[in-house]
């Protein structure tokens, strides 16, 4: 007996017994089932401390108050977990450069406080604002699990600072003049960026390899000081730093820290072991970008 392939395959013949299937609307089908290639990674705008002040006029961040970044992807996680990049110490910068939408912005020439704002925002978009990590209690010294809320971070701008009270004043060049109380001189200081951070790390490691006395503090001061009483000669700056009284060095570091636009990550901490309470800065441990490790 011959098979009735028309009924079996559902093919209409135009008769009344076999209904003709409806004609498919191709455009409607595409709309209902969009191509995976049409997916666009979401982006967000990150508020910047001090809204782009202290950058030179030719810098892409000059007087810019936000930066657009895209949300973290699996490819970005590859960067953050690359052993080669981690060993070289460039994984984080490469990751940040990858998620910044405006490619004219060079992460290495961004102020460190601005980088911190991007780091926190990208972590929230990738893994959420809940940050669980182990913290050493300052009182009982026990490592305890503690949860920080990254959404509670606040931007710190120089607009919120009384420069006169700090004995400092801003210049048109984006630098600060700071009077040192003991030496009775004025130094001009600038904000450090990613290039300075890498150079400080390089010089510090170099001293370790050559078994020299560690000089992290003086290296930092020599990088941030532009001039001394208007004298920009590096020999003058180096001489002043090498002979600076400890009280002035401490004053300069504290003043510089207060002047730096950044993101405040200070939150309340309570030890689950001994009950000790204090304010604590959110630590950047391995759990920050690698919560599943």
Backbone as JSON, one array per atom type, in Angstrom:
{
  "sequence": "XXXXXXXXXXXXXXXXXXXXXXXXXXXXXXXXXXXXXXXXXXXXXXXXXXXXXXXXXXXXXXXXXXXXXXXXXXXXXXXXXXXXXXXXXXXXXXXXXXXXXXXXXXXXXXXXXXXXXXXXXXXXXXXXXXXXXXXXXXXXXXXXXXXXXXXXXXXXXXXXXXXXXXXXXXXXXXXXXXXXXXXXXXXXXXXXXXXXXXXXXXXXXXXXXXXXXXXXXXXXXXXXXXXXXXXXXXXXXXXXXXXXXXXXXXXXXXXXXXXXXXXXXXXXXXXXXXXXXXXXXXXXXXXXXXXXX",
  "N": [[0.86, -1.19, 0.0], [0.54, 2.16, -0.86], [2.26, 4.88, 0.72], [0.79, 7.72, 2.27], [2.27, 10.44, 1.78], [1.71, 13.09, 1.74], [-0.03, 13.7, 3.9], [1.5, 12.73, 5.98], [3.82, 14.38, 6.08], [2.65, 16.75, 6.45], [2.06, 18.45, 4.34], [0.22, 20.68, 2.46], [-2.41, 20.21, 0.03], [-4.2, 21.75, -1.07], [-6.76, 20.89, -0.89], [-9.86, 20.29, 0.98], [-9.52, 18.56, 3.1], [-6.9, 18.69, 4.06], [-5.4, 21.14, 5.82], [-3.97, 24.27, 4.81], [-0.81, 25.39, 5.89], [-0.16, 28.32, 7.92], [1.28, 31.3, 6.5], [4.6, 32.2, 7.24], [5.67, 35.06, 8.96], [8.52, 36.53, 8.29], [9.91, 38.75, 9.25], [8.7, 39.13, 11.74], [9.51, 36.82, 13.01], [12.28, 37.16, 13.21], [12.32, 39.35, 14.9], [11.28, 38.27, 17.23], [13.15, 36.35, 17.83], [15.99, 37.38, 18.18], [19.29, 37.74, 16.75], [22.16, 36.35, 18.39], [24.4, 37.86, 17.93], [23.58, 40.42, 17.91], [23.5, 41.37, 20.43], [24.29, 43.8, 22.84], [26.78, 44.8, 25.04], [26.01, 46.02, 28.24], [26.46, 49.4, 29.45], [27.71, 51.86, 31.8], [27.8, 55.0, 33.58], [30.39, 56.36, 35.44], [30.78, 58.31, 38.25], [33.21, 60.85, 38.82], [35.74, 61.81, 41.15], [36.21, 65.21, 42.06], [35.66, 65.98, 39.49], [37.24, 66.08, 37.1], [39.09, 68.1, 37.54], [42.43, 69.47, 37.81], [43.69, 68.12, 35.79], [45.67, 68.61, 32.81], [44.76, 70.92, 30.12], [44.8, 69.64, 27.65], [44.26, 67.05, 28.19], [42.19, 64.12, 27.93], [40.44, 63.84, 30.07], [40.06, 66.29, 31.17], [38.22, 68.46, 33.08], [36.07, 66.7, 33.07], [33.31, 64.98, 34.32], [32.32, 62.4, 34.49], [32.92, 58.94, 33.57], [32.4, 56.65, 30.98], [31.89, 53.23, 31.24], [31.92, 49.8, 30.22], [30.07, 46.89, 31.22], [31.55, 44.13, 33.0], [32.85, 41.31, 31.26], [33.1, 37.79, 30.27], [35.47, 37.57, 28.91], [36.9, 39.66, 30.0], [37.27, 38.65, 32.54], [39.1, 36.7, 31.93], [41.36, 38.24, 31.54], [41.8, 39.25, 34.11], [42.45, 36.93, 35.45], [44.69, 35.99, 34.25], [47.73, 34.42, 34.49], [50.18, 35.27, 33.48], [49.82, 38.05, 33.05], [49.19, 38.82, 35.66], [51.57, 38.21, 36.97], [53.26, 40.06, 35.82], [52.16, 42.29, 36.83], [50.25, 43.85, 35.53], [47.66, 43.21, 35.04], [45.31, 44.38, 36.18], [45.34, 47.05, 35.23], [45.21, 46.59, 32.47], [42.75, 45.37, 32.31], [41.04, 47.5, 33.18], [41.58, 49.37, 31.15], [40.42, 48.03, 29.08], [37.68, 48.08, 29.59], [36.92, 50.72, 29.55], [35.08, 52.96, 27.66], [35.7, 55.2, 26.01], [38.41, 55.3, 24.11], [40.43, 57.13, 23.96], [41.2, 57.74, 26.43], [43.79, 57.15, 28.62], [44.62, 54.76, 30.85], [46.96, 54.62, 32.35], [47.69, 57.24, 32.67], [45.91, 58.3, 34.34], [44.68, 59.75, 37.37], [45.31, 58.25, 40.54], [43.21, 58.11, 42.39], [41.0, 58.31, 40.72], [41.21, 55.94, 39.3], [40.65, 54.16, 41.35], [37.92, 54.67, 41.71], [36.89, 53.63, 39.33], [37.61, 50.97, 39.61], [36.04, 50.09, 41.8], [33.44, 50.52, 40.77], [33.42, 48.81, 38.53], [33.73, 46.36, 39.76], [31.36, 46.13, 41.17], [29.52, 45.99, 39.05], [30.28, 43.6, 37.94], [30.31, 41.56, 39.96], [28.58, 42.33, 41.94], [27.59, 44.38, 44.8], [28.09, 43.34, 47.28], [30.7, 42.41, 49.25], [32.61, 39.99, 50.42], [35.14, 39.09, 52.65], [38.2, 38.09, 54.36], [39.28, 39.58, 57.35], [41.8, 40.88, 59.41], [41.4, 41.26, 62.76], [42.07, 44.24, 64.52], [42.27, 44.19, 67.27], [42.08, 41.51, 68.53], [43.5, 40.12, 66.68], [42.61, 37.99, 65.18], [41.7, 36.37, 62.15], [38.81, 37.19, 60.62], [35.65, 36.59, 59.01], [34.18, 39.09, 57.07], [31.68, 41.3, 55.82], [31.5, 43.76, 53.38], [29.8, 46.62, 52.08], [29.88, 47.77, 48.98], [28.42, 49.73, 47.77], [28.24, 51.77, 49.54], [30.36, 53.42, 49.3], [31.94, 56.63, 49.05], [32.51, 59.58, 47.11], [35.4, 61.61, 47.3], [36.14, 64.89, 47.14], [38.2, 67.75, 46.33], [36.72, 69.98, 46.64], [35.42, 69.7, 48.98], [37.22, 70.28, 50.89], [39.04, 72.32, 53.15], [41.38, 74.31, 52.06], [42.96, 76.35, 53.14], [43.03, 75.69, 55.82], [44.6, 73.45, 55.71], [46.98, 74.56, 55.03], [47.61, 74.94, 52.36], [47.44, 75.67, 48.82], [45.75, 75.77, 45.68], [47.07, 75.69, 42.32], [47.14, 77.2, 39.0], [48.1, 75.29, 37.37], [47.19, 72.85, 38.09], [48.39, 71.85, 40.32], [49.59, 71.83, 43.78], [50.52, 74.14, 46.28], [52.33, 73.69, 49.13], [53.05, 74.53, 52.42], [55.79, 73.78, 54.41], [56.08, 73.23, 57.8], [58.36, 72.9, 59.55], [60.78, 73.17, 58.01], [60.28, 75.57, 56.9], [59.76, 76.18, 54.23], [58.28, 76.17, 50.92], [56.7, 73.68, 49.03], [55.89, 72.49, 45.79], [53.42, 70.34, 44.81], [52.2, 67.55, 42.91], [49.43, 65.53, 41.71], [49.6, 62.0, 41.8], [49.84, 59.53, 39.18], [49.03, 56.54, 37.23], [51.42, 55.91, 35.9], [53.34, 56.95, 37.62], [52.87, 55.29, 39.8], [53.71, 52.76, 38.82], [56.41, 53.32, 38.39], [57.31, 53.9, 40.97], [56.95, 51.39, 42.14], [58.75, 49.92, 40.57], [61.26, 51.09, 41.21], [61.34, 50.55, 43.93], [61.4, 47.72, 43.96], [63.79, 47.39, 42.65], [65.63, 48.38, 44.52], [65.34, 46.43, 46.47], [66.34, 44.14, 45.16], [68.98, 44.86, 44.84], [69.69, 44.9, 47.4], [69.54, 47.23, 48.88], [68.8, 49.87, 51.28], [65.4, 50.02, 52.02], [63.39, 52.46, 50.49], [60.81, 53.57, 50.16], [59.16, 55.71, 51.02], [60.66, 58.08, 50.53], [60.99, 57.83, 47.79], [58.36, 58.11, 46.89], [57.84, 60.77, 47.7], [59.68, 62.19, 46.14], [58.62, 61.77, 43.65], [56.17, 63.1, 43.72], [56.72, 65.77, 44.32], [57.1, 68.78, 42.65], [58.49, 71.21, 42.59], [60.7, 73.23, 44.66], [60.35, 75.93, 46.64], [59.89, 77.26, 44.24], [61.98, 76.38, 42.67], [62.67, 74.13, 40.19], [64.61, 72.25, 39.69], [65.79, 68.92, 39.64], [67.84, 68.07, 41.27], [67.68, 69.82, 43.4], [65.16, 69.2, 44.45], [65.56, 66.5, 45.16], [67.57, 66.81, 47.09], [66.24, 68.26, 49.13], [64.23, 66.41, 49.86], [65.78, 64.23, 50.77], [66.89, 65.34, 53.02], [64.82, 66.14, 54.58], [63.07, 66.85, 57.57], [61.53, 64.37, 59.64], [59.07, 65.11, 60.68], [58.13, 67.04, 58.88], [58.0, 65.48, 56.58], [56.01, 63.66, 57.25], [53.9, 65.44, 57.61], [53.62, 66.44, 55.01], [52.88, 64.11, 53.6], [50.42, 63.49, 54.81], [48.95, 65.81, 54.22], [48.97, 65.72, 51.43], [47.52, 63.36, 51.04], [45.04, 64.16, 52.01], [44.36, 66.03, 50.1], [44.01, 64.61, 47.8], [41.85, 63.68, 45.22], [39.51, 61.13, 45.47], [37.99, 57.93, 46.2], [36.11, 57.25, 49.0], [36.43, 54.54, 51.03], [35.89, 53.83, 53.59], [34.42, 52.03, 56.21], [32.2, 50.75, 58.78], [33.43, 48.4, 61.11], [33.01, 45.37, 62.87], [34.24, 43.04, 65.04], [33.62, 39.62, 64.89], [34.54, 37.85, 66.72], [35.66, 39.03, 69.1], [34.16, 41.31, 69.44], [35.15, 43.85, 69.03], [35.05, 47.2, 67.78], [35.46, 49.48, 65.08], [36.18, 52.06, 62.64], [37.03, 51.08, 59.35], [39.07, 50.85, 56.48], [38.02, 49.58, 53.38], [39.53, 46.62, 52.43], [41.64, 45.74, 49.65], [41.67, 42.76, 48.78], [42.51, 39.41, 47.54], [39.97, 38.45, 47.16], [38.48, 40.45, 46.09], [38.34, 40.91, 43.22], [38.34, 38.29, 42.61], [36.24, 36.51, 43.72], [35.48, 33.83, 43.89], [37.63, 32.28, 44.37]],
  "CA": [[0.0, 0.0, 0.0], [1.37, 3.36, -0.94], [2.16, 5.79, 1.87], [0.26, 9.06, 1.99], [3.31, 11.34, 2.26], [1.17, 14.44, 1.92], [-0.53, 13.81, 5.28], [2.59, 12.44, 6.92], [4.72, 15.53, 6.17], [1.88, 17.97, 6.71], [2.1, 19.32, 3.18], [-1.13, 20.93, 1.98], [-2.63, 19.98, -1.39], [-5.21, 22.68, -1.53], [-8.08, 20.31, -0.64], [-10.49, 20.66, 2.26], [-9.12, 17.66, 4.18], [-5.56, 19.04, 4.56], [-5.32, 22.6, 5.88], [-2.71, 24.91, 4.38], [-0.19, 26.06, 7.05], [-0.09, 29.79, 7.78], [2.54, 31.84, 5.95], [5.42, 32.76, 8.32], [6.17, 36.43, 8.84], [9.96, 36.43, 8.58], [10.32, 39.9, 10.07], [8.25, 38.9, 13.11], [10.33, 35.75, 13.57], [13.58, 37.76, 13.57], [12.12, 40.22, 16.06], [11.05, 37.44, 18.4], [14.36, 35.57, 18.08], [17.11, 38.17, 17.67], [20.58, 37.06, 16.66], [23.06, 36.6, 19.54], [25.4, 38.85, 17.55], [23.02, 41.76, 18.07], [23.56, 41.73, 21.85], [25.23, 44.88, 23.17], [27.15, 44.77, 26.46], [25.53, 47.24, 28.92], [27.47, 50.33, 29.96], [27.24, 52.77, 32.84], [28.65, 56.16, 33.79], [30.98, 56.4, 36.77], [31.1, 59.67, 38.71], [34.62, 61.03, 39.13], [36.01, 62.8, 42.2], [36.73, 66.51, 41.62], [35.1, 66.29, 38.18], [38.23, 66.37, 36.06], [40.04, 69.17, 37.87], [43.86, 69.17, 37.99], [44.28, 67.58, 34.56], [45.97, 69.66, 31.83], [43.67, 71.16, 29.19], [44.84, 68.72, 26.51], [43.97, 65.69, 28.66], [40.79, 63.78, 27.64], [39.61, 63.89, 31.27], [40.02, 67.66, 31.67], [36.89, 68.95, 33.47], [35.08, 65.66, 32.79], [32.81, 64.53, 35.62], [31.97, 60.98, 34.46], [33.54, 58.08, 32.56], [31.53, 55.54, 30.59], [32.54, 51.92, 31.19], [30.99, 48.71, 29.96], [30.06, 45.87, 32.26], [32.54, 43.08, 32.88], [32.49, 40.13, 30.47], [33.93, 36.61, 30.52], [36.79, 37.87, 28.36], [37.57, 40.51, 31.0], [37.7, 37.76, 33.61], [40.32, 36.06, 31.45], [42.46, 39.19, 31.78], [42.03, 39.33, 35.56], [42.98, 35.66, 35.96], [45.87, 35.61, 33.47], [48.94, 34.3, 35.32], [51.24, 36.09, 32.88], [49.55, 39.46, 33.33], [49.28, 39.02, 37.1], [52.98, 38.18, 37.33], [53.84, 41.32, 35.37], [51.52, 43.37, 37.57], [49.53, 44.73, 34.61], [46.32, 42.66, 34.79], [44.25, 45.32, 36.56], [45.35, 48.18, 34.3], [44.75, 46.1, 31.17], [41.3, 45.17, 32.47], [40.39, 48.81, 33.2], [41.69, 49.94, 29.82], [39.53, 47.28, 28.22], [36.26, 48.38, 29.83], [36.65, 52.14, 29.32], [34.51, 53.1, 26.31], [36.48, 56.2, 25.28], [39.77, 54.77, 24.01], [41.41, 58.21, 24.07], [41.59, 57.79, 27.85], [44.89, 56.24, 28.95], [44.54, 54.43, 32.28], [48.25, 54.88, 33.0], [47.8, 58.68, 32.92], [44.77, 58.67, 35.17], [44.98, 59.88, 38.8], [45.05, 57.0, 41.25], [41.87, 58.16, 42.98], [40.04, 58.04, 39.65], [41.3, 54.51, 39.05], [39.93, 53.48, 42.44], [36.49, 54.8, 41.44], [36.57, 52.68, 38.26], [37.77, 49.62, 40.16], [34.87, 49.78, 42.61], [32.26, 50.46, 39.9], [33.49, 47.61, 37.69], [33.53, 45.2, 40.62], [29.93, 46.06, 41.46], [28.81, 45.53, 37.85], [30.64, 42.22, 37.64], [30.03, 40.59, 41.02], [27.65, 42.87, 42.92], [28.13, 45.29, 45.81], [28.41, 42.58, 48.49], [32.11, 42.01, 49.2], [32.97, 39.19, 51.58], [36.56, 38.77, 52.71], [38.72, 37.91, 55.71], [39.93, 40.77, 57.89], [42.5, 40.67, 60.69], [40.91, 42.18, 63.79], [43.17, 44.98, 65.15], [42.31, 43.95, 68.72], [42.41, 40.13, 68.89], [44.37, 39.62, 65.61], [42.0, 36.82, 64.54], [41.14, 36.6, 60.82], [37.36, 36.93, 60.66], [34.89, 36.9, 57.8], [33.42, 40.34, 57.19], [31.03, 41.7, 54.57], [31.45, 45.2, 53.11], [28.85, 47.04, 51.05], [30.6, 48.71, 48.12], [27.54, 50.84, 47.39], [28.36, 52.82, 50.55], [31.55, 54.23, 49.02], [31.64, 58.04, 48.76], [33.55, 60.32, 46.42], [36.05, 62.66, 48.08], [36.58, 65.94, 46.23], [38.88, 68.87, 46.99], [35.71, 71.0, 46.94], [34.97, 69.48, 50.36], [38.39, 70.45, 51.76], [39.46, 73.69, 53.45], [42.8, 74.38, 51.72], [43.65, 77.25, 54.08], [43.25, 74.95, 57.07], [45.71, 72.52, 55.46], [48.19, 75.29, 54.69], [47.9, 74.65, 50.96], [46.62, 76.38, 47.84], [45.8, 75.19, 44.34], [47.64, 76.55, 41.28], [46.49, 77.08, 37.7], [48.7, 74.15, 36.68], [46.65, 71.62, 38.65], [49.26, 71.41, 41.41], [49.31, 72.45, 45.08], [51.64, 74.69, 47.04], [52.19, 73.27, 50.52], [54.08, 75.09, 53.28], [56.31, 72.83, 55.39], [56.24, 74.01, 59.04], [59.68, 72.82, 60.17], [61.81, 73.7, 57.12], [59.88, 76.93, 56.53], [59.81, 76.33, 52.78], [57.08, 75.72, 50.24], [56.92, 72.73, 47.95], [54.79, 72.34, 44.84], [53.16, 68.9, 44.66], [51.2, 67.17, 41.91], [48.76, 64.27, 41.96], [50.26, 60.87, 41.15], [49.01, 58.73, 38.27], [49.44, 55.14, 37.07], [52.83, 55.86, 35.52], [54.1, 57.14, 38.86], [52.69, 54.08, 40.61], [54.58, 51.72, 38.28], [57.81, 53.71, 38.59], [57.58, 53.72, 42.4], [57.07, 49.94, 42.34], [59.99, 49.48, 39.92], [62.41, 51.54, 42.0], [61.31, 49.82, 45.21], [61.87, 46.36, 43.68], [65.21, 47.5, 42.3], [66.37, 48.51, 45.77], [65.32, 45.13, 47.14], [67.24, 43.23, 44.46], [70.36, 45.3, 45.09], [69.85, 44.86, 48.85], [69.68, 48.58, 49.43], [67.81, 50.22, 52.28], [64.12, 50.34, 51.4], [63.18, 53.92, 50.53], [59.52, 53.81, 49.54], [58.63, 57.02, 51.36], [61.39, 59.13, 49.81], [60.69, 57.67, 46.36], [57.05, 58.72, 46.67], [57.95, 62.22, 47.85], [60.42, 62.72, 44.99], [57.75, 61.71, 42.48], [55.04, 64.05, 43.78], [57.17, 67.16, 44.44], [57.46, 69.39, 41.37], [59.49, 72.25, 42.81], [60.94, 73.66, 46.04], [60.47, 77.4, 46.59], [59.92, 77.66, 42.84], [63.11, 75.75, 41.99], [62.24, 72.85, 39.64], [65.75, 71.36, 39.45], [65.63, 67.66, 40.36], [68.86, 67.99, 42.32], [67.16, 70.58, 44.55], [64.06, 68.42, 45.02], [66.14, 65.32, 45.8], [68.3, 67.23, 48.3], [65.26, 68.61, 50.16], [63.59, 65.18, 50.34], [66.75, 63.43, 51.53], [67.22, 66.01, 54.28], [63.57, 66.64, 55.17], [62.75, 66.31, 58.89], [60.44, 63.39, 59.64], [57.8, 65.79, 60.96], [57.68, 67.64, 57.63], [57.66, 64.4, 55.65], [54.71, 63.15, 57.68], [52.93, 66.51, 57.33], [53.43, 66.48, 53.56], [52.13, 62.92, 53.18], [49.05, 63.6, 55.3], [48.31, 66.87, 53.46], [48.76, 65.2, 50.08], [46.43, 62.38, 51.11], [43.79, 64.9, 52.19], [44.1, 66.78, 48.88], [43.84, 63.71, 46.66], [40.48, 63.27, 44.89], [39.48, 59.67, 45.47], [36.74, 57.35, 46.67], [36.24, 56.88, 50.41], [35.95, 53.18, 51.26], [35.87, 53.59, 55.04], [33.16, 51.5, 56.7], [32.22, 50.24, 60.16], [33.85, 47.0, 61.28], [32.81, 44.78, 64.2], [34.83, 41.7, 65.08], [32.67, 38.59, 65.33], [35.17, 37.06, 67.77], [35.82, 39.75, 70.37], [33.23, 42.42, 69.52], [35.84, 45.14, 68.84], [34.46, 48.01, 66.73], [36.17, 50.66, 64.62], [36.05, 52.3, 61.2], [38.1, 50.39, 58.64], [39.05, 51.01, 55.03], [37.78, 48.32, 52.68], [40.8, 46.11, 51.9], [41.64, 45.13, 48.31], [42.29, 41.44, 48.87], [42.29, 38.57, 46.36], [38.54, 38.2, 47.02], [37.8, 41.61, 45.5], [38.02, 40.56, 41.85], [38.35, 36.84, 42.47], [35.45, 36.07, 44.86], [35.26, 32.38, 43.91], [38.9, 31.58, 44.53]],
  "C": [[0.89, 1.23, 0.0], [1.15, 4.23, 0.28], [1.61, 7.13, 1.42], [1.23, 10.09, 2.55], [2.79, 12.76, 2.47], [0.68, 14.64, 3.34], [0.59, 13.66, 6.29], [3.5, 13.65, 7.12], [3.98, 16.84, 6.42], [1.89, 18.93, 5.56], [0.71, 19.49, 2.64], [-1.24, 20.72, 0.48], [-3.66, 20.93, -1.95], [-6.61, 22.16, -1.32], [-8.59, 20.7, 0.72], [-10.02, 19.8, 3.4], [-7.78, 18.06, 4.82], [-5.4, 20.54, 4.59], [-3.96, 23.13, 5.42], [-2.11, 25.65, 5.57], [-0.1, 27.56, 6.83], [1.27, 30.22, 7.25], [3.3, 32.53, 7.09], [5.84, 34.2, 7.99], [7.62, 36.44, 9.27], [10.41, 37.55, 9.49], [9.92, 39.71, 11.53], [9.09, 37.84, 13.79], [11.69, 36.28, 14.02], [13.46, 38.62, 14.81], [11.97, 39.4, 17.34], [12.29, 36.64, 18.79], [15.57, 36.3, 17.53], [18.4, 37.37, 17.66], [21.42, 37.35, 17.89], [24.08, 37.68, 19.23], [24.9, 40.27, 17.71], [23.06, 42.24, 19.52], [24.63, 42.79, 22.09], [25.51, 44.84, 24.67], [26.71, 46.08, 27.12], [26.71, 48.11, 29.38], [26.86, 51.17, 31.07], [28.24, 53.91, 32.97], [29.1, 56.2, 35.24], [31.31, 57.84, 37.13], [32.55, 59.74, 39.15], [34.81, 62.06, 40.24], [36.64, 64.05, 41.61], [36.42, 66.85, 40.17], [36.14, 66.79, 37.18], [39.15, 67.55, 36.33], [41.45, 68.59, 37.95], [44.48, 68.4, 36.82], [44.63, 68.74, 33.63], [44.86, 69.76, 30.79], [43.64, 70.19, 28.02], [44.55, 67.27, 26.91], [42.5, 65.36, 28.4], [39.86, 63.81, 28.86], [39.51, 65.3, 31.86], [38.58, 68.13, 31.84], [35.77, 67.98, 33.08], [34.62, 65.08, 34.12], [32.39, 63.07, 35.65], [32.78, 60.25, 33.39], [32.58, 56.94, 32.27], [32.35, 54.24, 30.53], [31.49, 50.88, 30.85], [31.12, 47.67, 31.07], [31.07, 44.77, 31.96], [32.0, 41.89, 32.08], [33.39, 38.96, 30.85], [35.34, 36.83, 30.01], [37.59, 38.75, 29.32], [38.06, 39.67, 32.18], [38.97, 37.01, 33.23], [41.54, 36.95, 31.73], [42.82, 39.2, 33.26], [42.63, 38.06, 36.14], [44.2, 35.18, 35.19], [47.11, 35.58, 34.36], [50.06, 35.2, 34.8], [51.05, 37.56, 33.22], [49.65, 39.77, 34.82], [50.73, 39.08, 37.55], [53.67, 39.48, 36.95], [53.25, 42.52, 36.1], [50.72, 44.32, 36.7], [48.1, 44.28, 34.37], [45.23, 43.7, 35.06], [44.18, 46.5, 35.59], [44.83, 47.77, 32.92], [43.23, 45.88, 31.2], [40.56, 46.51, 32.42], [40.44, 49.48, 31.83], [40.69, 49.3, 28.86], [38.07, 47.68, 28.38], [35.93, 49.85, 29.65], [36.21, 52.33, 27.87], [35.32, 54.06, 25.46], [37.95, 55.77, 25.26], [40.84, 55.86, 23.98], [41.93, 58.32, 25.49], [42.64, 56.72, 28.11], [44.88, 56.0, 30.46], [45.83, 54.78, 33.01], [48.45, 56.36, 33.33], [46.6, 59.21, 33.71], [45.19, 58.76, 36.64], [44.56, 58.61, 39.53], [43.67, 56.97, 41.89], [40.78, 57.88, 41.96], [40.04, 56.56, 39.32], [40.53, 53.73, 40.11], [38.42, 53.53, 42.22], [36.06, 53.81, 40.36], [36.63, 51.25, 38.76], [36.52, 49.2, 40.93], [33.63, 49.61, 41.73], [32.26, 49.19, 39.06], [33.28, 46.35, 38.51], [32.05, 45.02, 40.93], [29.16, 45.53, 40.24], [29.09, 44.07, 37.56], [30.19, 41.22, 38.67], [29.07, 41.1, 42.09], [28.35, 43.7, 43.98], [28.52, 44.58, 47.1], [29.82, 42.02, 48.37], [32.48, 41.31, 50.5], [34.46, 38.83, 51.54], [36.98, 38.57, 54.16], [39.51, 39.15, 56.12], [40.58, 40.42, 59.21], [42.02, 41.71, 61.68], [42.08, 42.9, 64.45], [43.33, 44.68, 66.63], [42.78, 42.54, 69.05], [43.28, 39.43, 67.84], [43.85, 38.35, 64.93], [41.48, 37.22, 63.17], [39.67, 36.21, 60.82], [36.73, 37.29, 59.33], [34.09, 38.18, 58.03], [32.87, 40.71, 55.82], [30.97, 43.22, 54.48], [30.42, 45.46, 52.02], [29.5, 48.13, 50.2], [29.74, 49.88, 47.66], [27.63, 52.0, 48.39], [29.59, 53.69, 50.34], [31.14, 55.65, 48.63], [32.81, 58.69, 48.05], [34.08, 61.42, 47.32], [36.63, 63.67, 47.1], [37.3, 67.03, 47.01], [37.91, 70.01, 47.28], [35.23, 70.89, 48.39], [36.08, 69.78, 51.37], [38.69, 71.93, 51.94], [40.97, 73.77, 53.22], [43.57, 75.25, 52.7], [43.97, 76.53, 55.38], [44.41, 73.98, 56.93], [47.03, 73.24, 55.17], [48.6, 75.05, 53.26], [47.02, 75.52, 50.07], [46.83, 75.76, 46.46], [46.38, 76.19, 43.35], [46.86, 76.35, 39.98], [47.0, 75.87, 36.92], [48.18, 72.81, 37.19], [47.52, 71.03, 39.75], [48.88, 72.14, 42.69], [50.61, 72.98, 45.69], [51.38, 74.4, 48.51], [53.35, 73.82, 51.34], [54.5, 74.07, 54.33], [56.68, 73.58, 56.67], [57.65, 74.0, 59.62], [60.77, 73.47, 59.31], [61.53, 75.13, 56.69], [60.08, 77.18, 55.03], [58.49, 75.83, 52.2], [57.45, 74.75, 49.12], [55.67, 72.69, 47.07], [54.62, 70.85, 44.57], [52.09, 68.67, 43.6], [50.57, 65.83, 42.3], [49.45, 63.15, 41.17], [49.28, 60.11, 40.26], [49.56, 57.31, 38.15], [50.89, 54.98, 36.68], [53.71, 56.0, 36.75], [54.04, 55.89, 39.73], [53.62, 52.97, 40.14], [56.05, 52.04, 38.52], [58.21, 53.56, 40.06], [57.79, 52.24, 42.71], [58.39, 49.44, 41.76], [61.22, 49.85, 40.75], [62.49, 50.81, 43.34], [61.85, 48.41, 45.03], [63.35, 46.37, 43.34], [66.08, 47.61, 43.55], [66.43, 47.19, 46.52], [66.32, 44.17, 46.5], [68.7, 43.57, 44.73], [70.67, 45.39, 46.59], [70.18, 46.22, 49.45], [68.62, 48.81, 50.51], [66.51, 50.6, 51.57], [63.81, 51.83, 51.59], [61.87, 54.31, 49.86], [59.02, 55.22, 49.79], [59.33, 58.13, 50.59], [61.15, 59.04, 48.31], [59.36, 58.33, 46.04], [57.13, 60.24, 46.72], [58.66, 62.85, 46.65], [59.57, 62.7, 43.73], [56.66, 62.78, 42.52], [55.48, 65.5, 43.88], [57.66, 67.67, 43.08], [58.57, 70.41, 41.53], [59.59, 72.57, 44.3], [61.22, 75.15, 46.02], [60.62, 77.89, 45.16], [61.05, 77.06, 42.03], [62.71, 74.34, 41.52], [63.38, 71.87, 39.39], [65.61, 70.09, 40.28], [66.67, 67.5, 41.47], [68.39, 68.71, 43.58], [66.05, 69.79, 45.25], [64.62, 67.22, 45.78], [66.85, 65.69, 47.1], [67.32, 67.54, 49.44], [64.6, 67.35, 50.73], [64.54, 64.37, 51.2], [67.09, 64.03, 52.89], [65.98, 66.56, 55.0], [63.35, 66.03, 56.55], [61.55, 65.38, 58.81], [59.09, 64.06, 59.86], [57.24, 66.44, 59.69], [57.27, 66.58, 56.61], [56.28, 63.84, 55.97], [53.62, 64.17, 57.36], [52.6, 66.56, 55.84], [52.59, 65.3, 53.08], [50.66, 63.03, 53.6], [48.29, 64.68, 54.52], [48.01, 66.4, 52.05], [47.59, 64.22, 50.05], [45.08, 63.09, 51.23], [43.39, 65.64, 50.91], [43.72, 65.89, 47.7], [42.37, 63.38, 46.42], [40.43, 61.75, 44.78], [38.09, 59.19, 45.86], [36.97, 56.83, 48.08], [35.61, 55.51, 50.63], [35.94, 52.82, 52.74], [34.48, 53.15, 55.48], [33.33, 50.97, 58.12], [32.59, 48.76, 60.16], [33.58, 46.56, 62.71], [33.31, 43.35, 64.16], [33.81, 40.7, 65.63], [33.23, 37.73, 66.44], [35.2, 37.78, 69.11], [34.9, 40.96, 70.51], [33.85, 43.79, 69.33], [35.22, 45.88, 67.65], [35.37, 49.18, 66.37], [35.84, 50.87, 63.14], [37.26, 51.68, 60.52], [37.96, 50.64, 57.15], [38.89, 49.65, 54.37], [39.09, 47.82, 52.07], [40.64, 45.52, 50.5], [42.38, 43.8, 48.38], [42.02, 40.66, 47.59], [40.81, 38.3, 46.12], [37.82, 39.32, 46.28], [37.39, 41.32, 44.07], [38.0, 39.05, 41.59], [37.56, 36.22, 43.63], [35.28, 34.57, 44.97], [36.54, 31.59, 44.12], [38.94, 30.83, 45.85]]
}
